[in-house]
Amino acid sequence: MNNMQAAQHKAAQLPRFPQRHLEHIPGDYGWPLFGHTFEFLRDFQGLVNRGAAQYGPVFKGNIFFQRGLTMLGPEANEFVLRDQAHVFSSRAAWNPMLDKLFTNGLMMRDFADHKLHRRLLQQAFKKPALSSYMTSMNPHIARGLSRWPTGKEFSFFDAIKSLLLDVGAETFLGLEMGPEAKQVNEAFVAEVDASLAVLRVEIPGTTWYRGMKGRRFLEKFMTDLIPQKRASNGTDFFSELCRAVDEEGELTLSDQDIMNHMIFLLFAAHDTTTSTLSSIIHALARNPEWQDRLREEFRALGKDHLDYDDLDKLESTTWVFKEALRMYPPLPTIPRRAVEDTEFNGIRIPKNTLVSIVPLHTHYMEEFWSNPTRFDPERFSPARAEDKKHFYQWVPFGGGHHKCIGLNFAELQSKIFLFHFLRDYQVSVRPGYEAPYQLVPLAMPKDGLPVTIRKL
């Protein structure tokens, strides 16, 4: 048994709830039973900042009936995410919240099992596949934008979520969504909402009941498509996944694995890009000079669509993309659980301890970022390179073994949208407007981000 297999075995043996013997760690457990759960939901960033100010960069707490550690800063990010000793389990950390909702998605796998599935899935994110996705994404996004209302306020979040679901259905599933689009969207929303459900009993009308109902709908929806996808020569993600084989050209994914991966990956691509583009448009509407700058960059290409080779030419767009992810990383905190005793900077971390790093906190640390509350894309320019002080200071996609497999797809899709949107439209918000953000489980504007667009 190699190191990764041994770690995987240890993770499987962990009891469901984490280690509670953390007396040697500073911090507190908050209210009886509920701990800091309500603060976590209401003001996550404030909760972390207060803990850091009172206890330092490593402190204990209690959220959703789980006691564990928060570890802050680039060094902590690197220690947990690189996990050179294979002591941190992603599956054991996420399972209590996501096991029944996103069963056996890539994030819910560990060590050797994760490595195998990631290698199979990676084929659908390589350059030839990404380039082929762009063929359909360009016209689909352009058509979708032409139906958006001009001259009157509307919810950008709702509009982009609907558009990206349609684009994702074609790109990922090879389908033109019909009446079922609303059901698919509602099922994903219900699953995400259910991830924060305190009462996890299927009582009609509850958040958990709706989440599990959505899960069952998506299971049937995906499973029914698999036979035709296995037999097709399609270039969509679903078809690529059904044909994926290992390096020996033999091992393929089971129908169950494909169904689980498709549910998780479509959710991850759809919801996280919705979050990212909402943050970008919020920033651009409040900083219209950057709209002009990106528009000039797009028009300088002299074409009406983006090709794969154009992506690296969009320097200013890349800076805007990175800055929005710095300020509002879709996943503000990333949990792991220790499968054996370990130590960080002289602090003993017992086996079975829940450990959470916080990209959101790192992204606002003044020792790494100048004036971090200011939208300033040029901090990512070669001349300033603020993100280069530590390899793990900008981590919206995580890092190490579990670094987001779809990061290039997310950037590609965001750039295609911005290309078609900003060449034709100017976007604005009400004077003085600043979006109220919900940070967990995913960063998103609470009010839907009301914007007004006008045709140029």
Helices and strands as residue ranges (DSSP letters): H 3-13, H 37-42, H 44-55, E 58-63, E 66-71, H 74-82, E 88-89, H 90-98, G 106-108, H 111-122, G 123-125, H 127-146, E 154-155, H 156-168, I 169-173, H 180-194, H 207-230, H 237-243, H 255-286, H 288-299, G 308-313, H 315-327, E 334-338, E 342-344, E 347-349, E 354-357, H 359-362, G 377-380, G 386-388, G 400-402, H 407-424, E 425-428, E 437-438, E 444-445, E 450-455
